[in-house]
C-alpha cells in the first residue's frame, strides 16, 4: 500500500534523527570533544577529571587536508566549453564560499545536501544543508533516481518540513519537538496553499556523498582515525601524569628514621608525634642529616621518550591509513626535495581526485537542476554530459607550473587549455584574457602596432620655424 505524504515525512524525519546521532559523534571528534578512553579504572580514580578537556586532536587535520584541495572553478558543457551561466549562478548563490562548508560536513558526517529552488519572482537559489536538516531517498534499485527529498528545520514554536516529490511539494508543521505533522499554516501568505505542484518536475534536493559503496553505508572520514585518536589521548594522559610524578630524579635517605616532633596538649603533656617537613633539614640550601649510618641515594628519572615514540607510531598509522602526508601530522620536513614532496603527497592527491569524482557528479546534477529551474532545458541537457572544472589537487610552486605550461605550449597545446591549468584562475579571467588577446590581434592586423604599447605621449604643439628665424 502506498504511503501518504505525512507517513513519508514521519519516516524520513526518523531517518534524519538516526543519522544525526552518527554525525554528532564524528563532529565531536572533529572538535576535539572526546572523553578519555583505554584508561584503567585505577587511573581514572587517581586522575579524576583532570584530562576531561584534553585532546591531541588529529581528527581535524585529516578532513581539513582534503577539503582545502576541493575547489570547483567552473562547469563544462557537453562540447567542452565553459558554462558562463552556471558560473554566474554558482557565485550568485555564494556557493564559492558555502561549498567548502558543505564539503567539510560531507567528509565529517558522510554526506551533506544541496537544494536548488526558484522562488516566485526571484532568481534560482542554491543552498547547502547538513544531515540534521535533510534526507534523500532513492527509487529502489536506482541509485541515482531520487524519489523523495525532505528539508526540515525549526523556527519559533514549530518544526517545519518540506517534502519534495517529482510531482508535488508538500509542506507541514508541528509543535516543536513533538506532535503529529499537519498542513502548514504558519508563515504562509494569504490564500497560499500548503501543498502545490512541483514546477521542476523532479526532486531538487541532491546528496553530496563522501564515499559511495555498492554495499554498506556512507562513512565519515574520521571513522578510521577515531580508535588511534583515543589511544593517543590516553598515552598523552599517562605521559603528563608521569612527567609530574617521575620525570625528575628522586632522592631517598637511607639508614635514618623519619624525623618527627612531639605533639603536646595545652598542659604540655605529649599526646602524639608527627613527621617533620623537609625544610628543617636544609641550611643555606645544603642538605644535612644526623645519624651514624645515614646516606643519600637517588632514583633516576623515568624516560618519557617511551611514550612519545608510541605516540609517533600511532600518528604514522593515522597518516598511512588516511593517506594524509606525514609532514601534515608530524611537522618534519627538513631538506626535502621537490620530488620527495610530490611523492609524499601522492596518496592525498589520489584521495582528493577520488572525492572529486563522487562530489563532482553531485555538483554536475546540482547545476543541471539550476538550468532546469531557469527554464533552459538545452543547457540542462548539455550539463548532464558535462563536468566540473576543479583546481589542481597537486600543490606546486609557480616555477613548476611555468615549466610545465611552457613544455605543453611547445607541443602546440592551445592557450585556453594552458590558462585553465593555472591554479586559482577563474573562467571569467580566462574570458578577459581571450578578449585582451583578440584586441592585441586586431591592433596588429589594423596596423596599429604602437597601440599595443599604449597611446603616444603628447609633447605639446610644435612651433613652426620661420624663414630667417
N, C-alpha and C positions, 0 to 999 in steps of 0.2 A: 504494500500500500504506500502511495506517495506521501512524503512528509509535507506538512503545512509549513509556510514560511516561518511561523513562530517556533515550530519544532526545530527547524534548521538553525535559527538564531540561538535557541537554547543549547543545542548540541555543539555548535561552533564556539559559543561562549565558554562552555565547559572545556573544550579543547584549548582555548586560549589560557584558561586558568592552569591547566596541566603544564603547558609549555612555559608559562610564566615562572612556575616553581623551578623548572630546569634552567631557565635563563637567569633567574636570580642567583642561583648557586654559582654559576660561572662569572656573573657580573661581580659578585663579592670577591671571587678570586682575583679578578682584574683590578679591583680597587684595593686589594691587599687586606681584605676583611676576612681573616681565617683564624679559627681557634687553633690552639696548639695540639697537634696530633702526634701519635707514635711516642708519647712520653709515658713513663711508668706512673702508676698511682702514687708511689712514694715521692717521685719528683714533683708531681702536681701538688702534693701536700706541702712540700718544702717551699716551692716557689710561689704557691698561691696564684694570684692574678698578675704577677709581675710581668709576664710576657704576653698578656692578652692583646695588647695593641702593637706588638712587634711583628713585622713581616718583611723578609728579604725578598721583595716582590719581583719574580721573574715572569709572572703571568702577564704582565703589562707589556713587556718588551716584545714578546712573540707576535701577538696580533698587530702591534704598532709597526713592526718591521715590515709586515705585509701591506698594511693599508697605506703607508707612506709612498708605496710604489704603484698603487692602483689609482691612476689619474686618467680618466677619459678626456680626450682632447677634441673629439668630434665624431660625426657619424657619416658613413658612406652609403650611397645608394647602390642599386644593383649594378650599375655600369661603372662603379668605382669612383664617381665624382663625390665631392663633399656636399652634404645636405646643409645648406646655409639656413634654411627654415628650422630644421631640427636644432642646430646650434643656438639660434636665437631663442627658441622655446626653452631650451635647456638653461640658458643664462637668465631668461626672464623669470623662471621659477626658482632662481638661485640654487639650482642643482649642482653648480660647480662648487658650492660650499656644502650643501646638505648631503651630497652623495658620500663624501668621506665619513660623515657620521653614520649613514646607513650601512656603508661597507664595514666599518668597525663593529657596529652592532651585529651584523651578519656573522663576522668572524667570532664574536664572543658568544652569541646566543644560538648560532646555527642558521639563522635566517632573519631577514628583515623584508619590508614590503614597500612598493611604490604604487601610488594611486594616481591615475590620470582622469581628470574630470574637467568639464567645461560648464561652469555655472552660467545661468542666463545673463546675457549682456556682458560677460567677462571673458577674457582670453583663457585658453586652456591652461590649467594648473597641474603641476606635477608635485606631489607631496610624498614624503617618506614616513614610514611608521614602523614601530618595533613590535616584538612578539606580544607585548602587553595589550596592543590595540587592534591587531589584525590577524586574519586567518584566511587561507585559500584552500578550497577543496577541489579536487580534480575528478573528471569523469572516470569511473572505474576502468582500468586497462588503458587509459590515455594519460600519459604522464604530463603532457603539455596542454591539454584541453581543460580549461577551468570551468567548473560547474557552478561554484558559489564563491563569493568573496564577502567577507564581513569586516566592517570597521566599527570599533566600539570605543567609547570614551565617557567620561563623567564630567558633569557640569552642574553646579549648584546642588539641588536636591535630587537630581535624576542621573541615571545611567542611560546613555543613548546608544542605539545600534542601527547601522545601515547595512542591509543585506542586498548585495548585487547579484542578479541572475542575468543571463543573456537577454531576457525579455522584459523583466521588471526590476524596479528598485523599491524595496520595502523599508520603511523607517519606523522604528519602535522606540519606546521609552519604558522605564520602570523606576520605582522608588530606589534611591541609591543603595546598592549593596543587597537588595532583597526584592521579593515580589515577582509577579509574572510580567512578561513583556506585553505591552499594549500598544495600540496605534499611537503614533506620536501626535501630541497636541501642543507641546511647548516649543517655543522658538520657531513657530510657523507663521508665514504671512497670512493675512486674511484670505479666507476661501481657498487656501492652499491645501492640497490633498497630501496625506501622509505617504501614499504609495503612487507611483506613476510609471509609465512605460520607459524602458531604458533606451535613450536615443542613440547609444553607441552600438547596440545590438550584440554586445559581448561583455564579459566581466572585466571591468577596467582596473582590477587590482592584480598586481604581479608580484610574485615571490622572488626575492633575491637570495639564492641559496649559498651557503658556504661550501658544503661538499654534497655531491649527489651520488647515491649508490642505487643500483638496481634492487638491492636488498638492504634493509635497515633504514634507520632514521638519519636525518641531518645531524651533524656533530659540531660541537663547539671546538674552536681551535685550542682552547685552554684545557680540554678534557685530557689530552696527553700529558700536559705539563703538571697537572694538579698533584699526582702522587709524589713526584720529585720535589715539588714546591713544599709540600707538607714535611717531607724528610729534611729539606734544607732548613726550614724554620726550626725544627726540633734540634738539629745539630747546632744551630746558632744559639739556641737557648742553653744547651749544655755547655757550649764554649764560653758564653758570657758568665754562666754560673761558676765554671772552673776558673775563669780569669779573676773572679772575685775571691775565690777561696784558696786556690793552689797555684796561681800564676807566679807568685813570688816565693823565694826561698823562705823556709820556716825554721826558726831556731828553737832548740829544746835544751833545757837544763837537766843534767844527769847527776845522780848522787847527792841530791839535796831535797829535803822535804819542802813542800809548798809553804811559803811564808804566810803566816796567819797573825791575827791580832785578836786579843780578848774582847768580848762584848760584856759590858757591865751594866747593872741596873742603876737606879737612882741612888742606891745606898752603897754603891761601889762593889757589890758582890759580882763575881764572874758568873755569867749565865750562859756563855757560849763563846764561839770563836768564828771568825770569818777570814776569807782569803784576802791578802793584801793585794792592791793593784800593782801593776808593774812599775809605775813611776817611782816608788821609794827606792828601787834598786838602781836608778840612774843618777849619777852625779857628774855634772858637766859633760853630758852626752856619753859617758863611759859606763858600761855595764859592769857592776862588781857584785860578787857573791861571797857569802860566808859559808863555810863548810869545808872540812878537810878533803873530802873526795868529790867535791863539786866540779863539774866540767860543762863545756858547751859543745853541742852537736848541731848539725844542720840537715834539714830535709831539702833536697833540691826541688826547684820549681817544676811543675808539670809542663810538658811540651804541647802547647796549644796548636802547633802546626799539624798534629794528627787530625784535629777537627777540620782545619782549613783544607787539607788535602782531600778529605772525603767530600767536603762541600764543592770543591773544584771539580771533582769527578762527576758529581751529581749535575752540576751546571753543564759540563761537557755532554752528558747524556741528553739534557734538555736541548742543547744545540743540535745534536745528531738526530734526535727523534722529530724535531720540529723543522729541521733544515734552516735553522737560523745561524748566520755566520758567527763563529766563535768570538770574533772581536766585538760583536754587538753585546755579548754577555760578559766576557771576561775582561774586555778593555785592553787586551795585549796585542799591540801592533807596533813592532819596532823593526825598522829597516825592512819593511815588507815590499817586495817588488810589485809592479802593476799586474804582472801575470799571476802572481800568487794571490793577489787580492781578488782578481776576477775568478780564479778557481775557488777561493773560499766562499764567494757569494753565488756560485753557480747553482747550488741547491735552492737558495732563496729565490733566485731569478726564475728557475723552473717552476717553483711553487706558485709564484705570483702569476706566471703565464697560465698555469692551470686554473687559477681563480679567475683570470681574465676571460677564459673560455666560458665558464659557468655563469659568472655575473654578466659577462658581455652578452650572452644570449638573452638574459633577462632584460638588460638595458635596450637591446635592439627591439624587443617586444614593447617596452615602455614607449619608445619613440614612434613605433608603428601605431600604437594606440593614440599618441598625441596627434599624428596625422589624421587618424580616423575621426577624432574629436573635432579637428579643424575642418573636416569635410573634404580632405584631399586624399581620395581613395587611390589614385595612381601613385602618389608619393608613398602612401602607406604600403602598397604592394612592393614598391621598389626597396623600401626599408626592410621588408620581410627577408629579402635575399641580400641585404647589405651587411654592414658590420660596424664595429666600434673602433675608432682610432685611439689607441692607448699610447700614453707616454712610455718611452723605452723603460723597461723594467730593470735594465742594467745601468747602474750609475757609472758614468765615465767622465773623464776630465775634458775640458774644452779642446785641448790639444789632441786627444784621442778621437773626438768627434770630427775635428777638422781634418785629421789624417785620413779617417775612414771615408768621409764625404769626398775628399779630393780624389781618392782612388776610384770611387764609384763614378765620379764625374769623368775620369779618364776613359771609362768604358761606355761613355755616352748615356748614362742614366739621366733622365730629364731633370731640370732644375726643381720642378714642383715636387717630384719624388724625394729629392735630396732635402728640400726645405722641411718636408713632413718628418724627416728623421731627426731634426734638431729638437732637443728636449725643450718643452715649455712653449713652443711655437704653436699658436692657435690658428685655426682655419681663416679667421679674419685677417691675421697678419700675413698669411700666405696670399690672400686675395690682394692685399695692399701692395705686397712685393710684386705681384704679377702686374698690377696697374702701373707701378713705377717702372718696371722693365718695359712695358708697352710704350710708356711715354718716352723713354730713352730711345727705343727703336724708331718711334715716329720722328723724333728730333733728328736722328741720323739720316733717315730716308728723306726728310724735308730739307736737308742741307744745313740745318741749324746746329752744327756740332758744338759751337761755343755755348749754345743754350744748355748743354749738359753740365756746364761748369758755373751756371748762374748768369745773371744779367751783367753786361759790361758796365763798369763803374763810370759814372758821369763826371767828367773833369771840368765841366762848365763850358761856356761858349768860347770859341777860339777867335780872337780878333784878326781880321784880315790885314795883311801887310799892305801898306800904301807905297806907291812908287816914290822912291827917293826918301822913304822913311828910314 
